[in-house]
Amino acid sequence: MATYEYLCSRCGPFEVRLAIGTAPRAYGCPDCAGAARRVYSSPGITLTSKAVAALHVREEQAREAPTVVSQLPPRRKVQPHPALSRLPRP
């Protein structure tokens, strides 16, 4: 189902939910039953935060010009989880 927007010359804009691709050019107004023409508008797009937008830009730049490293990162010592010592041993 898709939401289609129509504009009645007497009552103003209204929305109708119809199956995708089945919206007629004119639709009956729910208030006055007059013919309303279909209106095309931009889709509702949510805006991303600055942090997410920066990550997208960085990822796109890495596709074209990836950063080159000269050495491996320093190795960190990983501590085992304390619960592992209580597990049964074979």
Backbone as JSON, one array per atom type, in Angstrom:
{
  "sequence": "MATYEYLCSRCGPFEVRLAIGTAPRAYGCPDCAGAARRVYSSPGITLTSKAVAALHVREEQAREAPTVVSQLPPRRKVQPHPALSRLPRP",
  "N": [[0.85, -1.18, 0.0], [0.44, 2.22, -0.76], [0.74, 5.72, -0.04], [-1.1, 8.25, -1.45], [-1.35, 11.6, -2.57], [-3.88, 14.0, -2.92], [-5.53, 16.92, -4.29], [-8.18, 18.88, -3.58], [-10.15, 21.35, -5.09], [-11.99, 22.78, -3.59], [-11.97, 21.81, -0.9], [-9.3, 21.34, -0.16], [-6.04, 19.73, 0.44], [-5.75, 16.11, 0.66], [-5.1, 12.72, 1.73], [-4.79, 9.42, 0.33], [-4.79, 5.94, 0.74], [-3.71, 3.49, -1.38], [-3.26, 0.56, -3.47], [0.0, 0.0, -4.78], [0.74, 1.7, -7.75], [-1.88, 1.92, -8.66], [-3.18, 4.32, -8.47], [-5.48, 6.72, -9.53], [-5.66, 9.58, -11.83], [-7.53, 11.46, -11.04], [-9.55, 11.71, -8.11], [-12.28, 11.04, -5.94], [-13.29, 13.5, -3.67], [-13.32, 13.11, -0.15], [-14.9, 14.77, 1.43], [-16.56, 16.63, -0.1], [-17.19, 15.17, -2.34], [-16.36, 15.93, -4.83], [-14.3, 16.08, -7.82], [-10.88, 15.54, -7.34], [-7.55, 16.46, -8.06], [-4.53, 14.58, -8.6], [-1.61, 15.09, -6.69], [1.86, 15.58, -6.85], [4.52, 15.08, -4.67], [7.54, 15.53, -2.74], [9.17, 12.66, -1.31], [8.91, 11.59, 2.12], [11.75, 11.97, 3.86], [14.03, 10.97, 6.26], [16.34, 12.84, 8.15], [19.8, 12.39, 8.68], [22.0, 12.16, 11.5], [24.78, 14.36, 12.34], [27.05, 12.89, 12.99], [26.6, 10.36, 11.83], [26.4, 11.12, 9.16], [29.01, 12.06, 8.76], [30.41, 9.66, 9.03], [29.47, 8.3, 6.76], [30.54, 9.91, 4.72], [33.28, 9.58, 5.21], [33.52, 6.83, 4.74], [32.87, 6.7, 2.02], [34.99, 8.17, 0.95], [37.07, 6.47, 1.58], [36.68, 4.44, -0.21], [37.61, 5.39, -2.67], [40.17, 6.45, -2.13], [41.9, 4.78, -0.14], [43.25, 4.77, 3.21], [46.73, 4.46, 3.84], [48.76, 2.34, 5.68], [51.8, 2.18, 7.55], [52.77, 0.43, 9.38], [51.87, -2.3, 11.59], [49.16, -2.07, 13.91], [49.68, -1.49, 17.46], [49.92, -4.35, 19.56], [47.42, -5.46, 21.74], [47.14, -6.68, 25.06], [44.97, -9.18, 25.86], [42.7, -9.76, 28.35], [41.44, -12.7, 29.84], [38.01, -13.56, 30.32], [36.64, -13.45, 33.6], [34.77, -15.43, 34.28], [35.42, -17.63, 32.8], [37.31, -19.17, 34.15], [35.87, -20.67, 35.92], [34.61, -22.63, 34.51], [33.92, -26.09, 33.72], [36.61, -28.39, 33.25], [37.92, -30.71, 30.82]],
  "CA": [[0.0, 0.0, 0.0], [1.16, 3.49, -0.84], [-0.07, 6.9, 0.28], [-1.15, 9.2, -2.56], [-1.87, 12.89, -2.16], [-4.79, 14.64, -3.87], [-5.88, 18.28, -3.94], [-9.54, 19.29, -3.96], [-10.19, 22.81, -5.28], [-12.86, 23.36, -2.56], [-11.67, 21.38, 0.48], [-7.87, 21.33, 0.12], [-5.35, 18.46, 0.24], [-6.06, 14.92, 1.47], [-4.3, 11.55, 1.35], [-5.52, 8.17, 0.12], [-3.91, 4.75, 0.68], [-4.11, 2.58, -2.44], [-2.21, -0.36, -3.89], [1.03, 0.67, -5.58], [0.5, 1.74, -9.18], [-3.31, 1.93, -9.0], [-3.75, 5.64, -8.19], [-5.97, 7.43, -10.72], [-5.32, 11.0, -11.9], [-8.54, 12.18, -10.25], [-10.15, 10.88, -7.07], [-13.39, 11.74, -5.28], [-12.99, 14.13, -2.37], [-14.14, 12.48, 0.9], [-15.8, 15.75, 2.05], [-17.58, 17.18, -1.0], [-17.36, 14.2, -3.42], [-15.93, 16.52, -6.09], [-13.08, 15.5, -8.38], [-9.64, 16.13, -6.86], [-6.44, 16.01, -8.89], [-3.41, 13.99, -7.89], [-0.49, 16.01, -6.48], [3.14, 14.9, -6.64], [5.35, 15.78, -3.71], [8.77, 14.8, -2.41], [8.94, 11.65, -0.28], [9.38, 11.92, 3.46], [13.08, 11.4, 4.09], [14.55, 11.36, 7.55], [17.69, 13.37, 8.1], [20.73, 11.67, 9.54], [22.76, 13.02, 12.4], [26.08, 14.78, 11.81], [28.01, 11.8, 13.17], [26.33, 9.34, 10.81], [26.76, 11.71, 7.87], [30.47, 12.07, 8.69], [30.84, 8.28, 8.77], [29.19, 7.99, 5.36], [31.53, 10.63, 3.91], [34.57, 8.91, 5.41], [33.46, 5.53, 4.07], [32.92, 6.94, 0.58], [36.35, 8.59, 0.62], [37.95, 5.3, 1.7], [36.53, 3.62, -1.41], [38.42, 5.95, -3.74], [41.55, 6.64, -1.69], [42.03, 4.2, 1.21], [44.43, 5.19, 3.96], [47.82, 3.5, 3.78], [49.46, 2.24, 6.96], [53.2, 1.76, 7.39], [53.06, -0.64, 10.35], [50.72, -2.89, 12.25], [48.83, -1.4, 15.17], [50.26, -2.19, 18.61], [49.12, -5.49, 20.03], [46.91, -5.3, 23.1], [47.01, -7.91, 25.82], [43.57, -9.44, 26.13], [42.47, -10.48, 29.6], [40.32, -13.63, 29.72], [36.86, -13.25, 31.15], [36.77, -14.17, 34.88], [33.87, -16.58, 34.38], [36.01, -18.78, 32.11], [38.06, -20.03, 35.09], [34.93, -21.54, 36.65], [34.04, -23.65, 33.62], [34.52, -27.43, 33.93], [37.66, -28.78, 32.32], [37.84, -32.14, 30.51]],
  "C": [[0.89, 1.24, 0.0], [0.2, 4.62, -0.5], [0.04, 7.88, -0.87], [-1.83, 10.47, -2.07], [-2.71, 13.49, -3.28], [-5.14, 16.02, -3.36], [-7.25, 18.62, -4.49], [-9.56, 20.81, -4.05], [-11.05, 23.49, -4.21], [-12.37, 23.06, -1.14], [-10.18, 21.38, 0.83], [-7.27, 19.94, -0.06], [-5.87, 17.34, 1.15], [-5.25, 13.76, 0.92], [-5.19, 10.32, 1.24], [-4.5, 7.04, 0.06], [-4.49, 3.77, -0.33], [-2.96, 1.63, -2.75], [-1.25, 0.38, -4.82], [0.69, 0.55, -7.06], [-0.96, 1.8, -9.59], [-3.96, 3.3, -8.78], [-4.21, 6.32, -9.47], [-5.55, 8.9, -10.69], [-6.28, 11.85, -11.07], [-9.2, 11.2, -9.29], [-11.23, 11.69, -6.39], [-13.01, 12.25, -3.92], [-13.87, 13.48, -1.3], [-15.14, 13.45, 1.55], [-16.92, 16.19, 1.12], [-17.88, 16.27, -2.19], [-17.02, 14.77, -4.8], [-14.63, 15.87, -6.56], [-11.86, 16.27, -7.87], [-8.49, 15.58, -7.7], [-5.3, 15.51, -8.02], [-2.26, 15.0, -7.85], [0.76, 15.18, -6.22], [3.99, 15.73, -5.69], [6.58, 14.94, -3.41], [8.47, 13.79, -1.3], [9.47, 12.12, 1.07], [10.7, 11.21, 3.74], [13.56, 11.88, 5.45], [15.99, 11.84, 7.39], [18.57, 12.61, 9.07], [21.47, 12.66, 10.43], [24.11, 13.36, 11.77], [27.11, 13.66, 11.92], [27.83, 10.72, 12.11], [26.7, 9.86, 9.44], [28.27, 11.73, 7.69], [31.02, 10.67, 8.42], [30.6, 7.88, 7.33], [30.22, 8.66, 4.43], [32.89, 9.94, 4.01], [34.62, 7.56, 4.7], [33.54, 5.69, 2.55], [34.31, 7.37, 0.14], [37.3, 7.4, 0.66], [37.81, 4.38, 0.48], [37.48, 4.08, -2.5], [39.9, 6.04, -3.36], [41.7, 6.09, -0.28], [43.3, 4.69, 1.9], [45.46, 4.07, 3.94], [48.53, 3.51, 5.12], [50.87, 1.73, 6.72], [53.58, 0.65, 8.36], [51.77, -1.16, 10.96], [50.41, -2.11, 13.52], [49.43, -2.17, 16.34], [49.32, -3.26, 19.12], [48.7, -5.26, 21.48], [46.83, -6.65, 23.78], [45.55, -8.07, 26.22], [43.45, -10.28, 27.39], [41.3, -11.44, 29.41], [39.2, -13.21, 30.68], [36.95, -14.06, 32.44], [35.88, -15.42, 34.98], [34.47, -17.82, 33.69], [36.77, -19.71, 33.05], [37.14, -20.97, 35.85], [34.3, -22.62, 35.79], [34.67, -25.01, 33.87], [35.55, -27.74, 32.85], [37.57, -30.27, 32.05], [38.92, -32.94, 31.19]]
}
